[in-house]
Amino acid sequence: MKVLVTAASKHAATAEIAKAIGETLTFRGFEVAVLPVEEVAEVRDVDAVVIGSAVYAGHWLKPAKEFVTRNAHALSTLPVWLFSSGPVGNPPKPEGDPADVAELVETIHPRGHHVFPGRIERGRLTLPERAVTRALRIPDADSRDLHRIRGWAVRIAAELEIEAPVVKETQLAKADA
C-alpha cells in the first residue's frame, strides 16, 4: 500500500513528526512518501494519507488548510488521518483541538485526529514570534514524544494492514479493466 505523509511546518518540528510517522509506516512495510504540503499538487496514486500541520494561535497553517480544500474530493474517498503539532509545556498548552480541525473533519471525514505537543526554539522564531512567546512566558522546550508519535503511526499501520487485502483486490480489478 502507498501512503502519503504530508505536513505544513514552519520551523521544522512538525516536519520531523511527519518524518517519524513515515519511518514507522515504512518499517511496517508500507511504501511511504513524506513531503511538505507545498510540494503535493494533488492526491493521486496513494491508498492512504496522513496530513499534519503546525498550530499557531490555535489554527493550522494556511498551506495545510489549502491542501485539504484543494484535495477534498480525493481525500474524502481515502483512509485519512490528521495530526496537529503545537502545544508546549508540562502539561502542554493550549489544550484541545485547533479551531479549524472541526471544519476539516466535516469536509474529509478522517479516521482520526491527534494533537502532539510541539517544540519552541527561540533561535528559529521570527522577531514577532519571539515577542509573543516572551509575553506569554513560554519557555524554550521540545515537548514532542517520539514514542507516542510512533505509537500512533503503529495504530494507523494496524488499521491499514486489516484493509490491505481489500485495497489490493481493488487495485487488481482496476488493472484488469
C-alpha positions as CSV (number, residue, x, y, z in Angstrom):
1,M,0.0,0.0,0.0
2,K,1.2,3.5,-0.8
3,V,0.8,6.1,1.9
4,L,1.4,9.8,1.6
5,V,2.5,11.6,4.8
6,T,2.4,15.4,4.3
7,A,2.6,18.3,6.7
8,A,2.9,22.1,6.9
9,S,5.8,23.0,9.2
10,K,7.1,26.5,10.0
11,H,10.2,25.7,11.9
12,A,10.8,22.0,11.1
13,A,9.3,20.4,14.3
14,T,6.1,19.3,12.5
15,A,8.1,18.1,9.5
16,E,10.2,16.0,11.9
17,I,6.9,14.5,13.3
18,A,5.8,13.6,9.8
19,K,9.2,12.0,9.1
20,A,8.9,9.8,12.3
21,I,5.4,8.8,11.2
22,G,6.7,8.0,7.7
23,E,9.6,6.0,9.0
24,T,7.3,3.9,11.3
25,L,4.9,3.2,8.4
26,T,7.9,2.2,6.2
27,F,9.2,-0.1,8.9
28,R,5.8,-1.7,8.9
29,G,6.1,-2.5,5.2
30,F,4.2,0.4,3.5
31,E,5.5,2.4,0.5
32,V,5.7,5.9,2.0
33,A,6.3,9.3,0.6
34,V,6.9,12.1,3.2
35,L,6.5,15.5,1.6
36,P,5.7,19.1,2.6
37,V,2.1,20.0,1.7
38,E,3.5,22.7,-0.6
39,E,5.1,20.0,-2.7
40,V,1.9,18.0,-3.3
41,A,-0.2,19.4,-6.1
42,E,-2.9,16.7,-5.9
43,V,-3.6,13.5,-4.1
44,R,-3.4,10.5,-6.5
45,D,-1.9,7.1,-6.8
46,V,-2.0,6.6,-3.0
47,D,-4.0,4.3,-0.8
48,A,-4.0,6.4,2.4
49,V,-2.9,9.9,3.6
50,V,-1.6,11.3,6.9
51,I,-1.9,15.1,7.0
52,G,-0.4,17.3,9.7
53,S,0.1,21.0,10.5
54,A,1.9,23.1,13.0
55,V,-0.6,25.1,15.0
56,Y,-0.1,28.8,15.6
57,A,-2.6,30.9,17.5
58,G,-4.9,27.9,17.6
59,H,-5.0,27.4,13.9
60,W,-3.5,25.1,11.2
61,L,-1.1,26.8,8.9
62,K,-2.6,28.1,5.7
63,P,-0.8,25.8,3.3
64,A,-2.2,22.7,5.2
65,K,-5.8,24.0,5.1
66,E,-5.4,24.9,1.4
67,F,-4.1,21.4,0.7
68,V,-7.1,19.8,2.3
69,T,-9.5,22.1,0.5
70,R,-7.8,21.6,-2.9
71,N,-7.8,17.8,-2.5
72,A,-11.1,17.4,-0.5
73,H,-12.8,15.1,-3.1
74,A,-9.9,12.7,-3.3
75,L,-9.2,12.8,0.5
76,S,-12.9,12.0,1.3
77,T,-12.5,8.7,-0.6
78,L,-9.4,7.5,1.2
79,P,-8.4,6.5,4.7
80,V,-7.0,9.8,6.1
81,W,-5.6,10.7,9.5
82,L,-4.9,14.2,10.7
83,F,-2.3,15.5,13.3
84,S,-1.6,18.8,14.8
85,S,1.6,19.9,16.4
86,G,1.9,22.9,18.7
87,P,1.1,22.8,22.4
88,V,4.2,23.1,24.6
89,G,5.0,22.9,28.3
90,N,4.1,20.4,31.0
91,P,1.2,19.9,30.8
92,P,1.1,21.1,27.1
93,K,-1.0,24.2,26.5
94,P,-3.2,25.1,24.9
95,E,-5.4,22.0,25.4
96,G,-7.9,20.7,22.8
97,D,-8.1,20.7,19.1
98,P,-7.1,23.7,16.9
99,A,-10.0,25.9,15.8
100,D,-10.1,24.7,12.2
101,V,-9.9,20.9,12.7
102,A,-13.7,20.6,13.2
103,E,-14.2,22.0,9.7
104,L,-11.6,19.8,8.2
105,V,-13.2,16.7,9.8
106,E,-16.5,17.8,8.4
107,T,-15.0,18.2,4.9
108,I,-13.0,15.0,4.5
109,H,-14.1,12.7,7.4
110,P,-10.7,11.4,8.5
111,R,-10.3,8.3,10.6
112,G,-8.8,10.3,13.4
113,H,-7.1,13.4,14.6
114,H,-4.3,13.6,17.1
115,V,-2.6,16.6,18.8
116,F,1.1,16.2,19.5
117,P,3.0,18.6,21.7
118,G,5.4,20.7,19.8
119,R,8.8,22.5,20.1
120,I,9.7,26.1,20.8
121,E,13.3,27.2,20.0
122,R,13.6,31.0,20.1
123,G,16.6,30.9,17.8
124,R,14.3,29.6,15.0
125,L,11.5,32.1,15.6
126,T,10.9,35.3,13.9
127,L,11.1,38.5,15.9
128,P,7.3,38.8,16.4
129,E,7.1,35.1,17.4
130,R,9.8,35.6,20.0
131,A,7.9,38.7,21.3
132,V,4.7,36.6,21.7
133,T,6.4,33.7,23.4
134,R,8.2,36.1,25.8
135,A,4.9,37.9,26.6
136,L,3.1,34.6,27.2
137,R,6.1,33.3,29.2
138,I,6.5,30.3,27.0
139,P,9.9,28.7,27.6
140,D,12.1,27.0,25.0
141,A,11.1,23.4,25.1
142,D,10.8,20.3,23.0
143,S,7.7,18.7,24.2
144,R,7.4,16.1,21.4
145,D,7.3,12.5,22.4
146,L,8.6,10.3,19.6
147,H,7.4,7.2,21.4
148,R,3.8,8.5,21.3
149,I,4.2,9.7,17.8
150,R,5.5,6.3,16.6
151,G,2.8,4.5,18.6
152,W,0.1,6.5,16.8
153,A,1.7,5.6,13.5
154,V,1.7,1.9,14.5
155,R,-2.0,2.1,15.2
156,I,-2.5,3.6,11.7
157,A,-0.4,0.8,10.2
158,A,-2.6,-1.8,12.0
159,E,-5.8,-0.3,10.6
160,L,-4.3,-0.3,7.1
161,E,-3.0,-3.8,7.4
162,I,-6.5,-5.0,8.1
163,E,-7.6,-3.2,4.9
164,A,-4.7,-4.2,2.7
165,P,-6.4,-7.3,1.1
166,V,-9.4,-5.1,0.1
167,V,-7.1,-2.4,-1.4
168,K,-5.0,-5.0,-3.3
169,E,-8.2,-6.6,-4.7
170,T,-9.5,-3.1,-5.8
171,Q,-6.1,-2.4,-7.5
172,L,-6.2,-5.7,-9.3
173,A,-9.7,-5.0,-10.5
174,K,-8.6,-1.6,-11.9
175,A,-5.6,-3.2,-13.6
176,D,-7.9,-5.8,-15.3
177,A,-10.3,-3.1,-16.5
